[in-house]
Structures are given as structure tokens and as C-alpha cells.
Amino acid sequence: VEFSKMASEYDVVNLGQGFPDFPPPDFAVQAFQLALSSDFMLNQYTKAFGYPPLTEILASFFGKLLGQEIDPLKNVLVTVGAYGALFTAFQALVDEGDEVIIMEPFFDCYEPMTLMAGGRPVFVTMKPSPTQDGELDSASNWQLDPTELASKFTSRTKALVFNTPNNPLGKVFSKAELELVASLCQQHDVICISDEVYQWLVYDGHQHISIASLPGMWERTLTIGSAGKSFSATGWKVGWALGPDRLMKHLRTVHQNTVYHCPTQAQAAVAQSFQHEQAHFGQASSYFAQLPEAVQRYRDHMVRSLQSVGLRPVIPQGSYFLIADISDFSERDCSRFVKWMIRNKGLAAIPVSIFYSMPHRKHFDHYVRFCFVKDESTLQAMDEKLQRWKDEL
């Protein structure tokens, strides 16, 4: 919030906040327009746990991907964005004193949501492997130590939060890494809360795998998704949780007694958008194929541009984001660096230290996060700022 506020006070190119500044696909916009104008009853309440056409298409679409028979009434909950799904999951499943394993770097709501539910966050850190001189780092080089991860599981561990592709790092976890996490969750009877909002945004031929699709994991996993990230419409705030009824029934109780209901018209638009994607899935005409192709070009553009002033990007395999190493600058504290960059260079980013627990921030305070899911005009404006920066070197 502090850095977003600061960015609004200066003439900057905002590469900090994670949202596209290009329109959603035409079919999604048309679906929303139709929802506004076609049926006046879409102005009224729908089913509390999800607009039936949406829960049905989510069950059908993701059932095929996860290899499960998904019941739209028992295994699907529509929420106010993926953020709402996460909050509902923590409130429903984490009790006073429960431990929740969180992998660092982590999306910054996981820790406060754990604490709000009365839980205790337990952190395990991904660490980068050394690179050759002059070689850019890759998110795939950041690894969990299997022994350290295993040591975090105790008799008090209730849940593990898993995020692939990862925000802010952009790491897409491999099948072997997923199998390690899955085996530990099963061994210790731990719930997996799997945040997969960037599942369609994977690059360079990498493949997103849902941990719930692995043997024995559907029964203990909540899979969380986002229409905003899927269809480049983050303001629609439609998300969902998928999982076994033994877990979902507790989420329904929290949902019913908090927000109760999500806006009907946005749900109708998302339902129609998924019907479009289901008809085109696996083809070149699928938005889920077209979007990552376009965004990979934006990523590559930003990587080249940032290097021109001495920043060292870590190449992401997925998500909206990349992090960049600022170690070659005299100011190596990421928070102060971002403030300096906003004031003096007209570029806004986010310090990566906020994505770490307090004891570990000092080890990763030489990285900043940039969002590359931006229109060509925004990237050109970035280039102009960077060129002036380069001229001053």
C-alpha cells in the first residue's frame, strides 16, 4: 500500500502492482455486457455458493484437468476473488495454535491470514543455486531443501500453503518437487492449500501441474483459482476453491456467514468465458494458449530493458512478475532502492523483502519485483525512462 500510494504521487511508470493494463479478450467483455443486459434476474441474488452455470462449468473444466468427478454443489465454492477463497480457507480450517507451513518468498497475505485465524506461520525458504559469471539467474534455480522442508512438519502442522507459479519469484514447481510436497503432506496428514491463480501464465514450454492431480492429494487439497488472472480482468473479483466435501463444507460455513454471496453478473460473465475456453481448449484459438505467448514477449522485453541499466533479472517461468537483483548498485536495501527509483527515475516496483518473514528479510533485501503484464505502450514508456537512466550512468 505504501509503495502504491507513493507511485501515485509521482510521474512514474507503475510496474509495481500486479494487474494488466490491456483489455480482457473480446469474448469475455461481450459476456459481461450480455450479463448486464440480457436477463434482468441477473441483477438479483443467485445461489450463495455460486451461480449454477459457473459452478457447473468449473466442475466440468477442472474435473478433466484434475482427473476427478467434481460435484458442482459439494466440491466448488465461488468466492470474491482468489483472495476471498484464501481468507475463507484459513478461517475455515486453521484453529488456534495450528501450524501452517509457508514457502518463502510468499504472496504477502498468507502470513496475516494465518495469524488472523489464530495459527502460527512456519517458514521454509527457497534458496538460489549459484550461477556462472555473467549468466542470468532463473527462477528454476531457486529450490527448497528437502531435509529442511521435512523438518518443518510437526504434530501441530495443520496446513501447507503451496503457490505455483509463485508470486513474486515466478517459479513453476516441477513434478518431482510437487511429489516431495505431496508425500510429506500425506505422511503427516496435512492439508494443502494450493494457490494456482497464475496456472495459465507459464512460459518457455514449462508445464503447470496441479498438486491435487497427484495420487492421494485430491482428498487433502484445496485448489484456488482466479477468473481475474485467467481472463485479464482482475477487477471482476471472481475466484473459486475446489476440493473434497470434507474440507469444502467448512469453507461453505464461513462463506455463508461472511460475504454470503458474490455478484451474480460477474459470475455469469465468467461462466460464459469458461464455456468459450472449453470449446477452444488445446487449440491455438484458446485464450489460455494466446495469453502466455503474448506475455512471454513482454517478459523478454522487460528482461532486456532492465539489464541495460545494470539490474539483473531472475528469469521467471510463470506468473505476472520477475524479481531483479540490485546488488551492483550502491543502494542495496530494496525498500530504499524502490523509493529512490520512484523519486529519481520515474519507475515504480515493489521491494521483495515484503514477501519474506521478518527474520529472513535481510537475506533477500537486494531484490525488487516488477510486473511485466503490461501493454506495449507501458513497456515503451518504461524504455524511455530506462534510456534516460542509462544516459546518466
C-alpha positions as CSV (number, residue, x, y, z in Angstrom):
1,V,0.0,0.0,0.0
2,E,2.8,2.4,0.9
3,F,4.6,1.9,-2.4
4,S,1.4,2.1,-4.5
5,K,0.5,5.4,-2.8
6,M,4.0,6.7,-3.4
7,A,3.8,5.7,-7.1
8,S,0.5,7.7,-7.5
9,E,2.2,10.8,-6.1
10,Y,5.0,10.9,-8.8
11,D,5.0,10.8,-12.6
12,V,6.0,7.2,-12.8
13,V,5.6,4.1,-15.0
14,N,3.9,1.8,-12.5
15,L,5.5,-1.6,-12.8
16,G,4.7,-2.5,-9.2
17,Q,1.1,-3.5,-8.9
18,G,0.1,-6.8,-10.5
19,F,-2.6,-6.2,-13.0
20,P,-2.7,-5.9,-16.8
21,D,-3.3,-2.5,-18.4
22,F,-4.6,-4.0,-21.6
23,P,-8.3,-5.2,-22.1
24,P,-9.7,-8.6,-21.4
25,P,-10.4,-10.7,-24.5
26,D,-13.4,-9.6,-26.6
27,F,-15.4,-12.7,-25.8
28,A,-15.1,-12.0,-22.0
29,V,-16.1,-8.4,-22.4
30,Q,-19.0,-9.4,-24.5
31,A,-20.0,-12.0,-21.9
32,F,-20.1,-9.3,-19.2
33,Q,-22.1,-6.9,-21.5
34,L,-24.6,-9.7,-22.1
35,A,-24.8,-10.4,-18.4
36,L,-25.7,-6.8,-17.8
37,S,-28.4,-6.6,-20.5
38,S,-29.8,-10.0,-21.3
39,D,-31.6,-11.2,-18.1
40,F,-32.9,-8.8,-15.5
41,M,-32.8,-11.6,-12.9
42,L,-29.0,-11.5,-13.0
43,N,-29.4,-8.3,-11.0
44,Q,-30.6,-10.4,-8.1
45,Y,-29.1,-12.9,-5.7
46,T,-28.1,-16.3,-7.1
47,K,-27.1,-19.4,-5.1
48,A,-24.9,-18.4,-2.1
49,F,-22.1,-20.9,-3.0
50,G,-22.0,-20.0,-6.7
51,Y,-24.1,-19.2,-9.8
52,P,-25.1,-22.7,-11.0
53,P,-23.8,-22.3,-14.6
54,L,-20.5,-21.2,-13.2
55,T,-20.1,-24.0,-10.6
56,E,-21.1,-26.5,-13.3
57,I,-18.6,-25.3,-15.9
58,L,-15.8,-25.1,-13.2
59,A,-16.6,-28.7,-12.2
60,S,-16.6,-29.9,-15.8
61,F,-13.5,-27.9,-16.9
62,F,-11.3,-28.6,-13.9
63,G,-12.6,-32.1,-13.4
64,K,-10.9,-33.1,-16.6
65,L,-7.6,-31.4,-15.6
66,L,-7.5,-32.9,-12.2
67,G,-8.8,-36.3,-13.2
68,Q,-11.7,-36.1,-10.7
69,E,-15.5,-36.3,-10.8
70,I,-16.2,-32.9,-9.4
71,D,-19.7,-32.2,-7.9
72,P,-20.6,-28.6,-8.6
73,L,-22.7,-28.5,-5.3
74,K,-20.2,-30.2,-3.0
75,N,-16.7,-29.6,-4.5
76,V,-16.9,-26.0,-5.8
77,L,-17.2,-22.7,-4.0
78,V,-17.3,-19.3,-5.8
79,T,-15.6,-16.5,-3.8
80,V,-14.9,-12.8,-4.0
81,G,-11.6,-13.4,-6.0
82,A,-8.9,-15.9,-5.1
83,Y,-8.2,-13.6,-2.1
84,G,-11.6,-14.4,-0.8
85,A,-11.0,-18.1,-1.3
86,L,-7.8,-17.9,0.6
87,F,-9.3,-16.0,3.5
88,T,-12.2,-18.4,3.7
89,A,-9.9,-21.4,3.7
90,F,-7.7,-20.1,6.5
91,Q,-10.8,-19.1,8.6
92,A,-12.4,-22.5,8.0
93,L,-9.5,-24.8,8.5
94,V,-6.9,-23.2,10.8
95,D,-7.6,-23.2,14.5
96,E,-5.8,-21.6,17.5
97,G,-2.3,-22.9,17.7
98,D,-2.3,-24.8,14.4
99,E,1.0,-24.5,12.4
100,V,0.9,-23.5,8.8
101,I,3.9,-24.1,6.6
102,I,4.6,-21.2,4.2
103,M,7.3,-21.3,1.5
104,E,9.3,-18.1,1.1
105,P,9.1,-15.9,-0.9
106,F,5.3,-15.9,-0.4
107,F,2.3,-13.9,-1.5
108,D,2.1,-11.4,1.3
109,C,-1.4,-12.2,2.6
110,Y,-0.6,-15.8,3.7
111,E,1.1,-14.7,6.9
112,P,-1.5,-12.3,8.2
113,M,-4.4,-14.6,7.2
114,T,-2.7,-17.4,9.2
115,L,-2.4,-15.1,12.2
116,M,-6.0,-13.8,11.9
117,A,-7.2,-17.4,12.1
118,G,-5.1,-18.0,15.3
119,G,-2.5,-20.1,13.5
120,R,1.3,-19.9,13.7
121,P,3.2,-19.5,10.4
122,V,6.2,-21.7,9.9
123,F,8.5,-20.6,7.1
124,V,10.7,-22.6,4.8
125,T,12.9,-20.7,2.3
126,M,13.7,-21.3,-1.3
127,K,17.3,-20.5,-2.0
128,P,19.0,-19.8,-5.3
129,S,21.8,-22.0,-6.7
130,P,25.0,-20.3,-7.8
131,T,25.1,-19.1,-11.4
132,Q,28.1,-18.7,-13.8
133,D,29.6,-15.2,-14.0
134,G,27.6,-13.1,-16.4
135,E,24.7,-15.7,-16.6
136,L,21.2,-14.5,-15.6
137,D,19.6,-16.4,-12.7
138,S,16.4,-18.4,-13.3
139,A,13.5,-19.0,-11.0
140,S,14.0,-22.7,-11.6
141,N,17.4,-22.4,-9.8
142,W,15.5,-21.5,-6.6
143,Q,15.0,-24.7,-4.6
144,L,13.6,-26.0,-1.3
145,D,16.0,-28.1,0.7
146,P,14.1,-31.4,1.2
147,T,15.5,-32.1,4.6
148,E,14.7,-28.6,5.8
149,L,11.2,-28.8,4.4
150,A,10.6,-32.2,6.1
151,S,11.9,-30.7,9.5
152,K,9.1,-28.1,9.4
153,F,6.3,-30.8,9.8
154,T,5.3,-31.5,13.4
155,S,2.3,-32.9,15.2
156,R,0.8,-29.4,15.2
157,T,1.1,-28.8,11.4
158,K,-2.4,-28.3,10.0
159,A,-1.8,-27.0,6.5
160,L,0.9,-26.2,4.0
161,V,0.4,-23.3,1.6
162,F,1.6,-24.0,-1.9
163,N,1.9,-21.4,-4.7
164,T,2.8,-22.4,-8.3
165,P,3.5,-20.4,-10.4
166,N,5.0,-18.5,-7.4
167,N,4.4,-14.8,-6.7
168,P,6.9,-12.9,-6.6
169,L,9.5,-15.3,-7.9
170,G,7.8,-16.8,-11.0
171,K,8.9,-20.3,-10.2
172,V,6.9,-23.2,-11.7
173,F,7.3,-26.2,-9.5
174,S,8.4,-29.4,-11.2
175,K,6.6,-32.7,-10.9
176,A,9.4,-34.0,-8.7
177,E,9.1,-31.0,-6.4
178,L,5.3,-31.5,-6.2
179,E,5.8,-35.2,-5.4
180,L,8.1,-34.3,-2.5
181,V,5.5,-31.9,-1.0
182,A,2.7,-34.4,-1.6
183,S,4.5,-37.2,0.1
184,L,5.1,-35.1,3.2
185,C,1.5,-33.9,3.3
186,Q,0.3,-37.4,3.2
187,Q,2.9,-38.7,5.7
188,H,1.9,-36.1,8.2
189,D,-1.9,-35.9,7.3
190,V,-1.6,-32.2,6.4
191,I,-4.0,-30.1,4.3
192,C,-2.5,-28.5,1.2
193,I,-3.9,-25.0,0.2
194,S,-2.7,-24.7,-3.4
195,D,-2.8,-21.2,-4.8
196,E,-2.8,-21.7,-8.6
197,V,-4.1,-18.3,-9.8
198,Y,-1.3,-18.0,-12.5
199,Q,-1.7,-21.5,-13.8
200,W,-2.3,-20.4,-17.5
201,L,0.7,-18.0,-17.3
202,V,3.7,-20.3,-17.9
203,Y,6.5,-19.8,-20.4
204,D,9.3,-21.4,-22.3
205,G,7.4,-24.7,-22.6
206,H,7.1,-25.2,-18.9
207,Q,4.0,-27.1,-17.7
208,H,1.8,-26.2,-14.7
209,I,0.8,-29.3,-12.7
210,S,-1.9,-29.1,-10.1
211,I,-0.9,-30.9,-6.9
212,A,-4.4,-32.1,-6.5
213,S,-3.9,-34.3,-9.6
214,L,-1.3,-36.4,-7.9
215,P,-2.3,-39.7,-6.3
216,G,-3.8,-39.3,-2.9
217,M,-3.8,-35.5,-3.0
218,W,-7.4,-34.6,-4.1
219,E,-8.6,-35.7,-0.7
220,R,-6.4,-33.2,1.2
221,T,-6.1,-30.3,-1.2
222,L,-7.9,-27.0,-1.8
223,T,-7.2,-25.7,-5.3
224,I,-7.7,-22.0,-5.6
225,G,-8.2,-20.2,-8.9
226,S,-8.9,-16.7,-10.2
227,A,-11.0,-15.5,-13.1
228,G,-9.2,-12.2,-12.9
229,K,-5.9,-13.8,-13.7
230,S,-7.4,-16.2,-16.2
231,F,-9.2,-13.6,-18.3
232,S,-7.1,-10.5,-17.6
233,A,-10.0,-8.9,-15.6
234,T,-8.7,-8.5,-12.1
235,G,-11.4,-6.1,-11.1
236,W,-14.2,-8.6,-11.6
237,K,-13.1,-10.3,-8.4
238,V,-14.4,-13.8,-9.1
239,G,-12.4,-16.7,-7.7
240,W,-13.0,-20.2,-6.5
241,A,-11.9,-23.1,-4.3
242,L,-12.1,-26.7,-5.4
243,G,-11.8,-29.6,-3.1
244,P,-13.3,-32.6,-1.2
245,D,-16.6,-32.1,0.6
246,R,-15.0,-32.9,4.0
247,L,-13.0,-29.6,3.6
248,M,-15.4,-27.6,1.5
249,K,-18.3,-27.9,4.0
250,H,-16.2,-25.8,6.4
251,L,-15.5,-23.2,3.8
252,R,-19.2,-23.0,2.9
253,T,-20.0,-22.3,6.6
254,V,-17.5,-19.4,6.7
255,H,-18.6,-18.0,3.3
256,Q,-22.3,-18.2,4.3
257,N,-21.6,-16.2,7.4
258,T,-19.3,-13.6,5.9
259,V,-19.8,-12.4,2.3
260,Y,-22.7,-14.9,1.8
261,H,-22.8,-14.2,-1.9
262,C,-20.7,-12.9,-4.9
263,P,-22.0,-10.6,-7.6
264,T,-24.2,-12.5,-10.0
265,Q,-23.4,-10.7,-13.2
266,A,-19.7,-11.2,-12.9
267,Q,-20.2,-14.9,-12.2
268,A,-22.4,-15.1,-15.3
269,A,-19.7,-13.5,-17.4
270,V,-17.0,-15.9,-16.1
271,A,-19.3,-18.9,-16.7
272,Q,-19.7,-17.8,-20.4
273,S,-16.0,-17.1,-20.7
274,F,-15.1,-20.6,-19.5
275,Q,-17.7,-22.1,-21.9
276,H,-15.8,-20.3,-24.7
277,E,-12.5,-21.7,-23.4
278,Q,-13.8,-25.2,-23.1
279,A,-14.8,-25.1,-26.7
280,H,-11.3,-23.9,-27.8
281,F,-9.2,-25.6,-25.1
282,G,-6.0,-27.2,-26.5
283,Q,-6.2,-25.2,-29.8
284,A,-4.4,-22.1,-31.0
285,S,-7.6,-20.2,-30.7
286,S,-7.7,-20.7,-26.9
287,Y,-7.1,-17.6,-24.8
288,F,-5.2,-19.8,-22.4
289,A,-2.7,-20.5,-25.2
290,Q,-2.6,-17.0,-26.7
291,L,-2.2,-15.1,-23.4
292,P,1.1,-16.8,-22.2
293,E,2.6,-16.4,-25.8
294,A,2.0,-12.6,-25.7
295,V,3.0,-12.2,-22.1
296,Q,6.3,-14.2,-22.7
297,R,7.2,-11.5,-25.2
298,Y,6.5,-8.8,-22.6
299,R,8.7,-10.6,-20.1
300,D,11.5,-10.9,-22.6
301,H,11.2,-7.2,-23.4
302,M,11.4,-6.2,-19.8
303,V,14.4,-8.6,-19.1
304,R,16.4,-7.0,-21.9
305,S,15.5,-3.4,-20.9
306,L,16.2,-3.8,-17.2
307,Q,19.7,-5.2,-17.9
308,S,20.6,-2.0,-19.8
309,V,20.9,-0.1,-16.5
310,G,22.7,-2.8,-14.5
311,L,19.7,-4.6,-13.0
312,R,20.0,-8.4,-13.0
313,P,16.6,-10.1,-13.6
314,V,15.8,-13.6,-12.4
315,I,14.1,-15.2,-15.4
316,P,10.6,-16.3,-14.3
317,Q,9.0,-19.5,-15.6
318,G,5.5,-18.2,-14.9
319,S,3.2,-15.6,-13.3
320,Y,2.9,-11.8,-13.8
321,F,6.3,-11.0,-12.1
322,L,10.0,-11.1,-12.2
323,I,12.5,-10.1,-9.5
324,A,15.7,-8.3,-10.2
325,D,19.0,-8.3,-8.2
326,I,20.2,-4.8,-7.3
327,S,23.5,-5.9,-5.8
328,D,25.5,-3.9,-8.3
329,F,24.1,-0.6,-7.0
330,S,25.4,1.4,-4.1
331,E,21.9,1.4,-2.5
332,R,21.3,-2.3,-1.8
333,D,18.4,-2.1,0.5
334,C,15.4,-2.9,-1.7
335,S,12.9,-0.6,0.1
336,R,15.2,2.4,-0.1
337,F,16.1,1.5,-3.7
338,V,12.4,1.4,-4.8
339,K,11.8,4.8,-3.2
340,W,14.9,6.2,-4.9
341,M,13.8,4.8,-8.2
342,I,10.3,6.3,-7.9
343,R,11.6,9.7,-7.0
344,N,14.5,9.9,-9.3
345,K,14.0,7.5,-12.2
346,G,10.2,7.6,-12.6
347,L,9.8,3.8,-12.3
348,A,7.7,2.0,-9.6
349,A,8.4,-1.5,-8.3
350,I,7.9,-3.5,-5.1
351,P,10.7,-4.4,-2.6
352,V,11.0,-8.2,-2.4
353,S,11.7,-8.2,1.3
354,I,7.9,-7.8,2.0
355,F,7.5,-11.3,0.6
356,Y,9.6,-12.8,3.4
357,S,9.2,-13.3,7.1
358,M,10.8,-10.7,9.3
359,P,13.9,-12.8,10.3
360,H,14.7,-13.7,6.7
361,R,14.2,-10.3,5.1
362,K,17.8,-9.2,5.5
363,H,18.9,-12.1,3.3
364,F,16.8,-11.1,0.4
365,D,16.7,-7.3,0.6
366,H,18.7,-6.9,-2.6
367,Y,15.8,-7.8,-4.9
368,V,12.9,-5.8,-6.3
369,R,9.8,-7.1,-8.1
370,F,8.5,-5.8,-11.4
371,C,5.2,-6.7,-13.1
372,F,5.6,-7.3,-16.9
373,V,2.0,-8.0,-17.8
374,K,1.7,-4.6,-19.4
375,D,0.6,-3.0,-22.6
376,E,3.3,-2.3,-25.3
377,S,2.8,1.4,-24.7
378,T,3.6,1.0,-21.0
379,L,6.8,-1.0,-21.9
380,Q,7.8,1.7,-24.3
381,A,7.3,4.3,-21.6
382,M,9.5,2.1,-19.3
383,D,12.1,2.1,-22.1
384,E,12.2,5.8,-22.3
385,K,12.7,6.1,-18.5
386,L,15.5,3.5,-18.7
387,Q,17.2,5.2,-21.6
388,R,17.4,8.5,-19.6
389,W,18.7,6.4,-16.6
390,K,21.3,4.8,-18.9
391,D,22.4,8.2,-20.3
392,E,23.1,9.3,-16.8
393,L,25.4,6.4,-15.9
